[in-house]
Amino acid sequence: MNTVTLCIESREQTSARALRAFSGKAQGAYISFESPELVWKVLTAKRWELLHALTGIGPVSMREAARRVGRDVKAVHGDIKALLMAGILDRTEDGKIVFPYDAVHVDFMLKAA
């Protein structure tokens, strides 16, 4: 199964993981955020719903993505654009969008301030 881990980590932690990867140690697929606030800003409820609908289905058109979540194409377009800019979604050579994972693992902890 092709799984991506969404996590909150500092730049230093991300850099350390990258160095381990460059030294040949498999790290898996990660999408990192610097803070919980950034997670909630990028991954709104509607965008989570969209990611859920796109998980494991392969490349689709924007219209098909909108159909799968039962939303207007124009509204979905804005969410897709934001997810593309955040590096969460990819675009294929023929212009379709893809979330290239079969599963998402969310890994972060909220601690007392």
PyRosetta script that sets phi, psi and omega in degrees:
from pyrosetta import init, pose_from_sequence

init()
pose = pose_from_sequence("MNTVTLCIESREQTSARALRAFSGKAQGAYISFESPELVWKVLTAKRWELLHALTGIGPVSMREAARRVGRDVKAVHGDIKALLMAGILDRTEDGKIVFPYDAVHVDFMLKAA")
pose.set_psi(1, 134.5)
pose.set_omega(1, -179.6)
pose.set_phi(2, -91.1)
pose.set_psi(2, 100.2)
pose.set_omega(2, -174.4)
pose.set_phi(3, -111.3)
pose.set_psi(3, 140.3)
pose.set_omega(3, 173.2)
pose.set_phi(4, -111.5)
pose.set_psi(4, 142.8)
pose.set_omega(4, 176.8)
pose.set_phi(5, -106.5)
pose.set_psi(5, 124.5)
pose.set_omega(5, 173.2)
pose.set_phi(6, -94.6)
pose.set_psi(6, 127.7)
pose.set_omega(6, -176.5)
pose.set_phi(7, -144.6)
pose.set_psi(7, 165.4)
pose.set_omega(7, 173.4)
pose.set_phi(8, -110.5)
pose.set_psi(8, 121.1)
pose.set_omega(8, 178.9)
pose.set_phi(9, -153.7)
pose.set_psi(9, 156.0)
pose.set_omega(9, 179.9)
pose.set_phi(10, -73.5)
pose.set_psi(10, 167.1)
pose.set_omega(10, 175.7)
pose.set_phi(11, -60.1)
pose.set_psi(11, -36.9)
pose.set_omega(11, 179.6)
pose.set_phi(12, -63.4)
pose.set_psi(12, -42.6)
pose.set_omega(12, 178.7)
pose.set_phi(13, -65.2)
pose.set_psi(13, -41.0)
pose.set_omega(13, 178.2)
pose.set_phi(14, -64.3)
pose.set_psi(14, -43.1)
pose.set_omega(14, 179.1)
pose.set_phi(15, -63.5)
pose.set_psi(15, -40.5)
pose.set_omega(15, 179.0)
pose.set_phi(16, -63.3)
pose.set_psi(16, -40.8)
pose.set_omega(16, 178.1)
pose.set_phi(17, -65.4)
pose.set_psi(17, -39.4)
pose.set_omega(17, 178.3)
pose.set_phi(18, -63.5)
pose.set_psi(18, -41.2)
pose.set_omega(18, 178.3)
pose.set_phi(19, -63.6)
pose.set_psi(19, -39.9)
pose.set_omega(19, 176.4)
pose.set_phi(20, -62.9)
pose.set_psi(20, -38.7)
pose.set_omega(20, 178.5)
pose.set_phi(21, -65.4)
pose.set_psi(21, -42.5)
pose.set_omega(21, 179.6)
pose.set_phi(22, -66.0)
pose.set_psi(22, -24.7)
pose.set_omega(22, 178.5)
pose.set_phi(23, -85.2)
pose.set_psi(23, 3.1)
pose.set_omega(23, 175.0)
pose.set_phi(24, 100.2)
pose.set_psi(24, 2.5)
pose.set_omega(24, 178.8)
pose.set_phi(25, -90.0)
pose.set_psi(25, 119.0)
pose.set_omega(25, -178.9)
pose.set_phi(26, -59.7)
pose.set_psi(26, 133.5)
pose.set_omega(26, -178.4)
pose.set_phi(27, -114.6)
pose.set_psi(27, -16.2)
pose.set_omega(27, -174.4)
pose.set_phi(28, 81.7)
pose.set_psi(28, -180.0)
pose.set_omega(28, -179.6)
pose.set_phi(29, -93.3)
pose.set_psi(29, 129.0)
pose.set_omega(29, 179.8)
pose.set_phi(30, -130.8)
pose.set_psi(30, 145.4)
pose.set_omega(30, 165.9)
pose.set_phi(31, -124.3)
pose.set_psi(31, 115.4)
pose.set_omega(31, -172.3)
pose.set_phi(32, -107.2)
pose.set_psi(32, 146.3)
pose.set_omega(32, 175.2)
pose.set_phi(33, -124.4)
pose.set_psi(33, 148.6)
pose.set_omega(33, -178.0)
pose.set_phi(34, -81.1)
pose.set_psi(34, -20.2)
pose.set_omega(34, -177.0)
pose.set_phi(35, -155.2)
pose.set_psi(35, 159.1)
pose.set_omega(35, 175.0)
pose.set_phi(36, -61.0)
pose.set_psi(36, -35.1)
pose.set_omega(36, 179.8)
pose.set_phi(37, -60.6)
pose.set_psi(37, -38.8)
pose.set_omega(37, 179.1)
pose.set_phi(38, -69.2)
pose.set_psi(38, -36.7)
pose.set_omega(38, 176.1)
pose.set_phi(39, -57.8)
pose.set_psi(39, -50.5)
pose.set_omega(39, -176.2)
pose.set_phi(40, -69.1)
pose.set_psi(40, -28.2)
pose.set_omega(40, 177.5)
pose.set_phi(41, -71.3)
pose.set_psi(41, -43.5)
pose.set_omega(41, -177.4)
pose.set_phi(42, -80.7)
pose.set_psi(42, -43.4)
pose.set_omega(42, -174.3)
pose.set_phi(43, -104.5)
pose.set_psi(43, 72.7)
pose.set_omega(43, 176.4)
pose.set_phi(44, -67.0)
pose.set_psi(44, 170.3)
pose.set_omega(44, -179.9)
pose.set_phi(45, -58.0)
pose.set_psi(45, -42.8)
pose.set_omega(45, 180.0)
pose.set_phi(46, -66.8)
pose.set_psi(46, -35.1)
pose.set_omega(46, 178.7)
pose.set_phi(47, -72.7)
pose.set_psi(47, -36.1)
pose.set_omega(47, 173.8)
pose.set_phi(48, -60.7)
pose.set_psi(48, -44.1)
pose.set_omega(48, 178.7)
pose.set_phi(49, -59.5)
pose.set_psi(49, -42.1)
pose.set_omega(49, 178.5)
pose.set_phi(50, -64.7)
pose.set_psi(50, -45.5)
pose.set_omega(50, 177.5)
pose.set_phi(51, -60.1)
pose.set_psi(51, -41.6)
pose.set_omega(51, 178.5)
pose.set_phi(52, -60.0)
pose.set_psi(52, -43.2)
pose.set_omega(52, -179.8)
pose.set_phi(53, -67.7)
pose.set_psi(53, -28.6)
pose.set_omega(53, -176.9)
pose.set_phi(54, -92.1)
pose.set_psi(54, -12.9)
pose.set_omega(54, -177.3)
pose.set_phi(55, -63.8)
pose.set_psi(55, 119.5)
pose.set_omega(55, 174.0)
pose.set_phi(56, 79.0)
pose.set_psi(56, 5.4)
pose.set_omega(56, -176.3)
pose.set_phi(57, -98.8)
pose.set_psi(57, -10.1)
pose.set_omega(57, -178.5)
pose.set_phi(58, 83.9)
pose.set_psi(58, -173.5)
pose.set_omega(58, -176.5)
pose.set_phi(59, -65.2)
pose.set_psi(59, 137.6)
pose.set_omega(59, 176.6)
pose.set_phi(60, -140.1)
pose.set_psi(60, 161.1)
pose.set_omega(60, 174.2)
pose.set_phi(61, -76.7)
pose.set_psi(61, 163.1)
pose.set_omega(61, 177.5)
pose.set_phi(62, -62.1)
pose.set_psi(62, -38.4)
pose.set_omega(62, 179.1)
pose.set_phi(63, -62.6)
pose.set_psi(63, -41.5)
pose.set_omega(63, 178.7)
pose.set_phi(64, -67.0)
pose.set_psi(64, -38.7)
pose.set_omega(64, 177.3)
pose.set_phi(65, -61.3)
pose.set_psi(65, -44.7)
pose.set_omega(65, 178.6)
pose.set_phi(66, -62.6)
pose.set_psi(66, -40.7)
pose.set_omega(66, 179.3)
pose.set_phi(67, -62.0)
pose.set_psi(67, -41.6)
pose.set_omega(67, -177.5)
pose.set_phi(68, -65.4)
pose.set_psi(68, -28.8)
pose.set_omega(68, 178.5)
pose.set_phi(69, -102.0)
pose.set_psi(69, 0.4)
pose.set_omega(69, 177.3)
pose.set_phi(70, 65.5)
pose.set_psi(70, 38.2)
pose.set_omega(70, -178.4)
pose.set_phi(71, -125.5)
pose.set_psi(71, 165.4)
pose.set_omega(71, 177.3)
pose.set_phi(72, -65.9)
pose.set_psi(72, 138.5)
pose.set_omega(72, -178.5)
pose.set_phi(73, -58.7)
pose.set_psi(73, -40.4)
pose.set_omega(73, -178.5)
pose.set_phi(74, -63.3)
pose.set_psi(74, -41.8)
pose.set_omega(74, 178.7)
pose.set_phi(75, -66.7)
pose.set_psi(75, -42.1)
pose.set_omega(75, 179.2)
pose.set_phi(76, -66.0)
pose.set_psi(76, -34.5)
pose.set_omega(76, 178.5)
pose.set_phi(77, -56.3)
pose.set_psi(77, -44.1)
pose.set_omega(77, 179.1)
pose.set_phi(78, -63.1)
pose.set_psi(78, -40.6)
pose.set_omega(78, 178.6)
pose.set_phi(79, -68.8)
pose.set_psi(79, -40.3)
pose.set_omega(79, 178.6)
pose.set_phi(80, -63.9)
pose.set_psi(80, -42.5)
pose.set_omega(80, 178.9)
pose.set_phi(81, -59.7)
pose.set_psi(81, -44.2)
pose.set_omega(81, 179.4)
pose.set_phi(82, -64.1)
pose.set_psi(82, -40.9)
pose.set_omega(82, 179.9)
pose.set_phi(83, -70.5)
pose.set_psi(83, -32.7)
pose.set_omega(83, 174.6)
pose.set_phi(84, -66.3)
pose.set_psi(84, -45.3)
pose.set_omega(84, -179.0)
pose.set_phi(85, -65.3)
pose.set_psi(85, -30.3)
pose.set_omega(85, 178.6)
pose.set_phi(86, -81.5)
pose.set_psi(86, -6.2)
pose.set_omega(86, 179.1)
pose.set_phi(87, 81.2)
pose.set_psi(87, 15.7)
pose.set_omega(87, -178.5)
pose.set_phi(88, -88.2)
pose.set_psi(88, -40.3)
pose.set_omega(88, 174.4)
pose.set_phi(89, -102.8)
pose.set_psi(89, 156.9)
pose.set_omega(89, 174.6)
pose.set_phi(90, -119.5)
pose.set_psi(90, 161.0)
pose.set_omega(90, 175.3)
pose.set_phi(91, -115.2)
pose.set_psi(91, 135.5)
pose.set_omega(91, 178.6)
pose.set_phi(92, -82.6)
pose.set_psi(92, 170.2)
pose.set_omega(92, -179.8)
pose.set_phi(93, -60.6)
pose.set_psi(93, -30.7)
pose.set_omega(93, -179.5)
pose.set_phi(94, -90.7)
pose.set_psi(94, 11.7)
pose.set_omega(94, 173.3)
pose.set_phi(95, 89.8)
pose.set_psi(95, 0.2)
pose.set_omega(95, 178.2)
pose.set_phi(96, -78.8)
pose.set_psi(96, 163.8)
pose.set_omega(96, 177.7)
pose.set_phi(97, -106.0)
pose.set_psi(97, 151.8)
pose.set_omega(97, -178.8)
pose.set_phi(98, -149.4)
pose.set_psi(98, 138.8)
pose.set_omega(98, 167.4)
pose.set_phi(99, -108.8)
pose.set_psi(99, 101.0)
pose.set_omega(99, -165.3)
pose.set_phi(100, -79.9)
pose.set_psi(100, 36.5)
pose.set_omega(100, -178.4)
pose.set_phi(101, -129.8)
pose.set_psi(101, 152.3)
pose.set_omega(101, 177.8)
pose.set_phi(102, -93.9)
pose.set_psi(102, -16.5)
pose.set_omega(102, -177.9)
pose.set_phi(103, -154.6)
pose.set_psi(103, 154.6)
pose.set_omega(103, 177.9)
pose.set_phi(104, -124.0)
pose.set_psi(104, 129.2)
pose.set_omega(104, 174.1)
pose.set_phi(105, -112.4)
pose.set_psi(105, 126.0)
pose.set_omega(105, 178.9)
pose.set_phi(106, -102.4)
pose.set_psi(106, 125.3)
pose.set_omega(106, -173.7)
pose.set_phi(107, -133.3)
pose.set_psi(107, 95.7)
pose.set_omega(107, 170.4)
pose.set_phi(108, -158.0)
pose.set_psi(108, 159.3)
pose.set_omega(108, -176.9)
pose.set_phi(109, -125.3)
pose.set_psi(109, 135.3)
pose.set_omega(109, 172.6)
pose.set_phi(110, -97.1)
pose.set_psi(110, 128.9)
pose.set_omega(110, -178.3)
pose.set_phi(111, -116.2)
pose.set_psi(111, 162.4)
pose.set_omega(111, 174.2)
pose.set_phi(112, -61.3)
pose.set_psi(112, 142.5)
pose.set_omega(112, -177.1)
pose.set_phi(113, -71.6)
pose.dump_pdb("model.pdb")
